[in-house]
Each structure stands twice: as C-alpha cells, then as structure tokens.
Amino acid sequence: MSQQATAVTHRLVSSPAGRIHLVEQGTGPLVLLVHGFPESWYSWRHQLPALAAAGYRAAAIDVRGYGRSSRPGDTEAYRMLELVEDNAAVVHALGEQSAVIVGHDWGSAIAANSALVRPDVFRAVGMLGVPYAPRGGPRPREVFAQLGGDEEFYVSYFQEPGRAEAEIEPDVRGWLAGFYAALSADTMPAPGPYFVSQGGRLRDRFPTGRLPVWLSEDDLDVYSGEFERTGVSGALNRYRNMDRDWEDLAGFDGAPITQPSLFIGGGLDASITWMADAIKAYPTTLPGLVSSRILDGCGHWIQQERPAEINRLLTDWLASLPA
C-alpha cells in the first residue's frame, strides 16, 4: 500500500446495513467520500491526505456490499434509499449533524441522491465521472434492453444474479486489471467494453498486457484482495436495483438538487458522451452548481488518474462553500 494511505484511521460504525467500514484522516468539517464500481475506500487514497492538509475531516467509506462493510444477502438490500440512509448514519456515527458528500461513478449517483433525499444532512455535493440526471423516463431496464442491437449492454448483462459472478470470480485480479485498463485514458481500447456479444463475456474486449499508469501492482493487490475475500455479488447488486430505485424515487421525478454542487468528468469517459444532455440540463437540475469541469484526455477513474488536479478542484470548491 502506498505511503499516502498509511496515516489514516480505520473504524466500523453502525448503519442500517449493520456496519460500515470507513477510513478517515484530518480534523475539521466532515467530507464523506463514496466510491464506485468495482472499487473501495482505497480509490480515495490520494484525496484523504490532501483534504486533511486543507483542514477537513475526510472519511472514505466502503459502500455496503464492499470491503469490510456489511454485505446483506438480499438483492433488494442494495436499493438507493438504503445506501442514502447508510450515509446519513455514518455522518451521525461520526458525531456530526451535517457533511459535504462527494462520490465517483456509482458513488456519484449515491452522493447525488443522498443530497436530494437528505438535504438536512448533506449540505453540498460533489460528483465525479457520472453526471446528475434526475429520476424520470421509462424503467431503466427497458432503456438498457434497447441498446446495442444484437449485443447486450453491460448493465443488462449484470442483471441476472450469478451470471457476471461466473465470469469475474474465477480470476478476480485479471478481470479487475482488464476492467480498470479498459476505462483508463492510456490503455482504453476502441471500441470500449460496454457491450457483450451473444455467448461472449464482458472481458473479451478488455485490453491486456499492461496496467494503466495510475494503477500499480500493489494497488491492484489491494483491490483484488478485497474482492477475492468478499466476492462481487454485493457490488453487482447495485446494478440489480435500478428498477427498484426508479419506483422508490417516484416522488422525486425531475427534482433538482439545490445545494452547492460540483461536477468533474473525464473527457474520454463514455459517461460524458452518453449523458451529454444531462450536463446541458445543469442550469435546471443543479441550480446550486458552483463549477463543472471536463478534464481533457482523462478517463473514467479521474481521482486516481489526475489526483493533483482533482485535489485542487475539490479543495477550491470546498473553500468556496458557506461555513
């Protein structure tokens, strides 16, 4: 593990999931960091010391289903509203009444919905990689089923319990290495690995031969070690609740997030292309937006690919927020 990640405190706190594992560093206003798929608290290893040095108490969680956090057995236990309540419980378990929340990938959506559903707890929200798009439109499963023609969109591929697990779990380390490389600026293939051919696997389009520059062998050991211990069902169950989320959040259809917000995306991240309309709608959907930035030449794993730039943007934004 890198030296940056050593001067931290690990703790377990109670939550609706049972327990949430988190890693914290620093003192000051609380900033809650929420990772995406397929990662862990470790994806924020570069941000923890930078936020601590800037005068904040940074806490990076393992989302339920990941790492040392609880892994409920029921697929329905991974619906968005459950994760929102986990985040609120973490804030209160740390002795705070409110926090800024920042997320990446699925963590971006979790952070956004935490701010939307619990504005009493989350006073500002930062979103990395995946833009905010309010609930609306057809059921997600219907939308994904229409993508790809004769091929299957990866989100649809993840829906059936056990199917993606059968691909990933026999070679967790190799699968993760390929997936991380496939979405990184310096190793991503063309076309990207977002569709599965009939009878094929998602990894059939992963690049092989080298790791992206941001990912060392030691870093990969950390990630793969966690998933080899826990399996990947808890992580994949987030995808398996998108229709339930659509139902649960019906009362928030089209709702804006009004707290101060930040968005940072990677210019080479497919999410920026797929969700271009969501970004264009920010004046309506994020009326409290302070800054929206697209990093040229950056892939999906932006806080690991461009840590110094992300740290500067985050700390500048945090410094601009009302006390």
C-alpha positions as CSV (number, residue, x, y, z in Angstrom):
1,M,0.0,0.0,0.0
2,S,1.2,3.5,-0.8
3,Q,2.7,5.7,1.9
4,Q,-0.1,8.1,1.3
5,A,-2.7,5.6,2.7
6,T,-0.9,4.8,6.0
7,A,-1.6,7.8,8.2
8,V,-5.3,7.1,8.5
9,T,-7.7,5.7,11.0
10,H,-9.9,2.7,10.2
11,R,-13.2,2.2,12.0
12,L,-16.5,0.4,11.9
13,V,-19.7,2.3,12.6
14,S,-23.3,1.1,12.9
15,S,-25.7,1.7,10.0
16,P,-28.9,0.2,8.6
17,A,-26.6,-2.2,6.7
18,G,-25.3,-3.5,10.0
19,R,-21.8,-1.9,9.8
20,I,-20.0,0.5,7.5
21,H,-16.2,0.4,7.4
22,L,-14.6,3.8,6.8
23,V,-11.1,5.3,6.7
24,E,-10.7,8.8,7.9
25,Q,-7.9,11.4,8.1
26,G,-7.8,15.0,9.4
27,T,-9.9,17.3,11.5
28,G,-12.4,20.0,10.6
29,P,-15.7,20.0,8.6
30,L,-16.7,16.5,7.5
31,V,-16.3,15.4,3.9
32,L,-17.8,12.0,3.1
33,L,-16.2,10.2,0.1
34,V,-18.2,7.5,-1.7
35,H,-16.6,5.1,-4.2
36,G,-18.0,3.4,-7.3
37,F,-17.8,0.0,-9.0
38,P,-15.6,-2.0,-8.6
39,E,-13.6,-0.2,-6.0
40,S,-13.4,0.6,-2.3
41,W,-12.4,3.3,0.1
42,Y,-8.9,2.9,-1.4
43,S,-9.9,4.8,-4.5
44,W,-9.7,8.0,-2.4
45,R,-6.2,7.3,-1.1
46,H,-4.8,10.4,-2.8
47,Q,-7.7,12.6,-1.6
48,L,-7.6,11.7,2.1
49,P,-4.3,13.4,2.9
50,A,-4.9,16.3,0.6
51,L,-8.3,17.1,2.3
52,A,-6.8,16.6,5.7
53,A,-4.0,19.0,4.9
54,A,-6.6,21.6,3.7
55,G,-8.4,21.5,7.1
56,Y,-11.1,18.9,6.6
57,R,-12.1,15.6,8.2
58,A,-12.2,13.3,5.2
59,A,-13.9,9.9,5.6
60,A,-13.9,7.4,2.8
61,I,-16.4,4.5,3.2
62,D,-16.7,1.0,1.9
63,V,-20.2,1.1,0.4
64,R,-22.4,-1.7,1.7
65,G,-21.5,-4.9,-0.1
66,Y,-17.9,-3.9,-0.4
67,G,-14.8,-4.4,1.6
68,R,-15.2,-4.6,5.4
69,S,-18.8,-3.2,5.4
70,S,-21.8,-5.5,5.8
71,R,-23.0,-7.5,2.9
72,P,-26.7,-8.2,3.2
73,G,-27.8,-11.3,1.4
74,D,-31.0,-9.9,-0.2
75,T,-30.5,-8.2,-3.6
76,E,-33.2,-5.7,-2.6
77,A,-31.0,-4.5,0.3
78,Y,-28.8,-2.6,-2.2
79,R,-31.5,-0.2,-3.3
80,M,-30.6,3.5,-3.4
81,L,-32.6,4.6,-0.5
82,E,-30.9,2.1,1.7
83,L,-27.5,3.5,0.7
84,V,-28.6,7.0,1.4
85,E,-29.5,6.0,4.9
86,D,-26.2,4.3,5.4
87,N,-24.5,7.6,4.5
88,A,-26.7,9.6,6.9
89,A,-25.9,7.1,9.6
90,V,-22.2,7.4,9.1
91,V,-22.4,11.2,9.5
92,H,-24.2,10.8,12.8
93,A,-22.0,8.0,14.0
94,L,-19.0,10.3,13.5
95,G,-20.7,12.8,15.8
96,E,-21.7,15.3,13.1
97,Q,-25.0,16.7,12.1
98,S,-24.1,17.5,8.5
99,A,-21.4,16.9,5.9
100,V,-20.3,17.5,2.4
101,I,-20.6,14.4,0.3
102,V,-18.5,13.6,-2.8
103,G,-18.9,10.5,-5.0
104,H,-17.4,8.9,-8.0
105,D,-19.1,6.5,-10.6
106,W,-21.9,4.8,-8.7
107,G,-20.8,6.8,-5.8
108,S,-21.7,10.0,-7.7
109,A,-25.3,8.8,-8.1
110,I,-25.3,7.7,-4.4
111,A,-24.0,11.1,-3.4
112,A,-26.4,13.0,-5.6
113,N,-29.4,11.0,-4.2
114,S,-28.1,11.5,-0.6
115,A,-28.2,15.3,-1.2
116,L,-31.6,15.0,-2.8
117,V,-33.3,12.8,-0.2
118,R,-31.5,14.1,2.9
119,P,-30.8,17.8,2.5
120,D,-31.0,18.0,6.3
121,V,-27.7,16.0,6.4
122,F,-25.8,16.8,3.2
123,R,-25.2,20.5,2.7
124,A,-23.2,20.2,-0.5
125,V,-22.5,17.5,-3.1
126,G,-19.6,16.8,-5.5
127,M,-20.0,14.4,-8.4
128,L,-17.1,12.8,-10.2
129,G,-17.4,10.9,-13.5
130,V,-21.1,10.4,-13.8
131,P,-23.4,13.4,-14.2
132,Y,-26.5,14.0,-12.2
133,A,-29.7,13.0,-14.1
134,P,-33.0,13.3,-12.2
135,R,-35.3,10.3,-12.0
136,G,-37.6,10.1,-14.9
137,G,-38.4,8.5,-18.2
138,P,-39.1,4.8,-18.8
139,R,-37.9,2.0,-16.5
140,P,-34.1,1.7,-16.7
141,R,-34.3,-2.0,-17.7
142,E,-36.4,-1.1,-20.7
143,V,-33.9,1.6,-21.7
144,F,-30.9,-0.7,-21.4
145,A,-32.6,-3.5,-23.3
146,Q,-32.9,-1.3,-26.4
147,L,-29.2,-0.6,-26.5
148,G,-26.6,-2.5,-28.5
149,G,-28.7,-4.1,-31.2
150,D,-27.6,-7.8,-31.4
151,E,-25.2,-7.2,-28.5
152,E,-26.1,-6.8,-24.8
153,F,-25.4,-3.6,-22.8
154,Y,-23.2,-4.3,-19.8
155,V,-25.8,-3.1,-17.3
156,S,-28.2,-5.6,-18.7
157,Y,-25.5,-8.3,-18.5
158,F,-25.1,-7.6,-14.8
159,Q,-28.8,-8.1,-14.0
160,E,-29.0,-11.9,-13.6
161,P,-27.6,-13.0,-10.2
162,G,-24.6,-15.3,-10.7
163,R,-24.0,-14.6,-14.4
164,A,-21.3,-11.9,-14.1
165,E,-20.0,-13.5,-11.0
166,A,-19.3,-16.6,-13.0
167,E,-17.1,-14.5,-15.3
168,I,-15.3,-12.4,-12.7
169,E,-14.7,-14.6,-9.6
170,P,-12.5,-17.4,-11.1
171,D,-9.9,-14.6,-11.9
172,V,-10.7,-11.6,-9.9
173,R,-7.3,-10.0,-10.3
174,G,-7.1,-10.4,-14.0
175,W,-10.7,-9.2,-14.5
176,L,-10.2,-6.1,-12.4
177,A,-6.9,-5.3,-14.2
178,G,-8.7,-5.5,-17.6
179,F,-11.7,-3.5,-16.5
180,Y,-9.6,-0.7,-15.0
181,A,-7.4,-0.6,-18.1
182,A,-10.4,-0.6,-20.4
183,L,-11.7,2.7,-18.9
184,S,-8.3,4.4,-18.4
185,A,-7.0,7.1,-20.7
186,D,-3.7,5.5,-21.6
187,T,-5.0,1.9,-22.1
188,M,-8.6,2.1,-23.2
189,P,-9.4,0.2,-26.4
190,A,-11.7,1.2,-29.3
191,P,-14.5,0.2,-29.2
192,G,-14.9,0.3,-25.4
193,P,-16.0,-2.7,-23.4
194,Y,-19.6,-1.8,-22.9
195,F,-21.4,-4.5,-24.9
196,V,-21.3,-8.3,-24.7
197,S,-21.7,-10.4,-27.8
198,Q,-24.1,-13.3,-27.9
199,G,-22.5,-16.1,-25.9
200,G,-19.5,-13.8,-25.0
201,R,-18.1,-12.2,-21.9
202,L,-17.5,-8.6,-21.0
203,R,-13.8,-9.2,-20.6
204,D,-13.5,-10.3,-24.2
205,R,-12.9,-6.6,-25.1
206,F,-10.6,-5.8,-22.2
207,P,-7.0,-4.7,-23.1
208,T,-4.3,-7.0,-21.9
209,G,-0.6,-6.7,-21.3
210,R,-0.1,-3.7,-19.1
211,L,-1.7,-1.7,-16.3
212,P,-2.7,1.9,-16.6
213,V,-0.2,4.3,-15.3
214,W,-2.3,5.2,-12.2
215,L,-2.5,1.6,-11.1
216,S,0.5,-0.1,-9.5
217,E,0.8,-3.9,-8.9
218,D,0.4,-3.0,-5.2
219,D,-2.8,-1.0,-5.8
220,L,-4.2,-3.9,-7.8
221,D,-3.3,-6.2,-4.9
222,V,-5.4,-4.1,-2.6
223,Y,-8.5,-4.1,-4.8
224,S,-8.3,-7.8,-5.9
225,G,-7.6,-8.9,-2.3
226,E,-10.8,-7.4,-1.1
227,F,-13.0,-8.9,-3.9
228,E,-11.3,-12.3,-3.6
229,R,-12.4,-12.3,0.0
230,T,-15.9,-10.9,-0.4
231,G,-16.9,-11.9,-3.9
232,V,-18.6,-9.4,-6.2
233,S,-22.3,-10.0,-5.7
234,G,-22.6,-7.2,-3.2
235,A,-21.0,-4.8,-5.7
236,L,-23.1,-6.0,-8.6
237,N,-26.4,-5.8,-6.6
238,R,-26.3,-2.0,-7.0
239,Y,-27.0,-2.6,-10.8
240,R,-29.8,-5.0,-9.9
241,N,-31.8,-2.4,-8.1
242,M,-32.1,0.3,-10.8
243,D,-35.8,-0.5,-11.5
244,R,-36.5,-0.5,-7.7
245,D,-34.8,2.9,-7.4
246,W,-37.0,4.2,-10.2
247,E,-40.0,3.1,-8.2
248,D,-38.7,4.3,-4.9
249,L,-37.8,7.7,-6.1
250,A,-41.0,8.4,-8.0
251,G,-41.7,11.3,-5.6
252,F,-38.5,13.0,-6.8
253,D,-39.3,12.8,-10.5
254,G,-37.4,15.5,-12.3
255,A,-36.3,17.0,-9.0
256,P,-33.3,19.4,-8.9
257,I,-30.5,19.3,-6.3
258,T,-30.4,22.8,-4.8
259,Q,-27.4,22.6,-2.5
260,P,-24.0,23.9,-3.7
261,S,-22.6,21.3,-6.1
262,L,-19.6,20.4,-8.2
263,F,-19.2,18.2,-11.2
264,I,-15.9,16.9,-12.7
265,G,-15.8,14.5,-15.6
266,G,-13.1,12.8,-17.7
267,G,-13.1,13.9,-21.4
268,L,-12.6,10.3,-22.5
269,D,-15.2,8.8,-20.2
270,A,-18.1,7.4,-22.1
271,S,-20.5,8.7,-19.4
272,I,-19.8,12.2,-20.6
273,T,-21.0,11.3,-24.1
274,W,-23.9,9.2,-23.1
275,M,-25.2,11.8,-20.6
276,A,-24.3,14.9,-22.5
277,D,-28.0,16.1,-22.3
278,A,-27.8,15.7,-18.5
279,I,-24.8,18.0,-18.4
280,K,-26.6,20.5,-20.6
281,A,-29.6,20.5,-18.2
282,Y,-27.5,21.5,-15.2
283,P,-28.8,25.1,-15.0
284,T,-32.2,23.5,-14.2
285,T,-31.2,20.3,-12.4
286,L,-28.3,21.7,-10.4
287,P,-29.2,25.3,-9.7
288,G,-26.6,25.5,-7.0
289,L,-23.8,24.4,-9.3
290,V,-20.5,26.1,-8.4
291,S,-18.3,24.5,-11.0
292,S,-18.5,22.0,-13.8
293,R,-15.3,20.8,-15.4
294,I,-14.3,18.2,-18.1
295,L,-10.7,17.1,-17.9
296,D,-9.2,16.7,-21.4
297,G,-7.5,13.4,-22.0
298,C,-8.7,11.8,-18.8
299,G,-10.5,8.5,-18.5
300,H,-13.1,7.2,-16.0
301,W,-11.0,6.9,-12.8
302,I,-10.4,10.6,-12.5
303,Q,-9.4,11.0,-8.9
304,Q,-6.8,8.3,-9.4
305,E,-5.7,9.3,-13.0
306,R,-5.4,13.0,-12.1
307,P,-5.1,13.2,-8.3
308,A,-3.3,16.5,-8.1
309,E,-5.8,18.2,-10.3
310,I,-8.8,16.7,-8.6
311,N,-7.4,17.6,-5.2
312,R,-7.0,21.2,-6.2
313,L,-10.5,21.4,-7.7
314,L,-12.0,19.7,-4.6
315,T,-10.3,21.9,-2.1
316,D,-11.0,25.1,-4.0
317,W,-14.7,24.2,-4.2
318,L,-14.8,23.2,-0.5
319,A,-13.2,26.6,0.4
320,S,-16.0,28.4,-1.5
321,L,-18.8,26.8,0.5
322,P,-20.6,28.6,3.2
323,A,-19.3,27.7,6.7
